[in-house]
Amino acid sequence: MPPKPKDLDCVSESSYNDVPLEQAINDCVKDLQEGLNNLHCSLVALITHDEISHEEYGEIYFLSREYVDIAKEMVSIVKSFKPAGFKAPKLNEDTIALQQRMAG
């Protein structure tokens, strides 16, 4: 007996935390871009000093943690519209290299 076809979700009509999915993605990408820019500028400014204060380092640490949190939010958004039954492959060097070749 052939497997029963699955009903597919209409992703274009989906939302994330009551925000239209496209807007949630665009907002998160904007936050990632801004966060990466802030982190980059702060890191470059930090390494121009001979000595680093606890306050300066604390700010960099906070920015890096904030960036990770935003990236986790993007993963959560992506997971919100995954197809039923999808299993993410375990990431290892070979899988990552294959994905990079396919993307490039």
C-alpha positions, 0 to 999 in steps of 0.5 A, a space after each residue: 500500500 503506498 504511503 498516504 500523501 501528507 497535507 502541506 502547510 501553506 507557508 506563505 500564510 504562516 506567522 511566527 509569534 503572531 507576526 507574518 512569517 516574511 516580516 519575522 524573517 526580515 526583522 530577524 535578518 536585520 537584527 542579525 546584520 546590525 548585531 554583527 556590525 556592532 560586534 565587528 566594530 566593537 571588536 576592532 575598536 577593542 583590539 586597538 587598545 594596549 590594555 583592555 578594561 573589564 568594562 570594555 570586555 564585558 560589552 564585547 561579551 554581551 554583544 557576542 551573547 546577544 548575537 548568539 541569541 538572535 541567531 537562535 531566534 532565527 533557528 526558531 523561526 526556521 523550525 516554525 515552518 518545517 515540513 512534518 517529519 523533517 529530520 535535520 541531518 547531524 552536522 559534521 565536517 563532511 555534511 557542512 562541506 557538502 552543504 557549502 558546495 551545494 550553496 556555492 
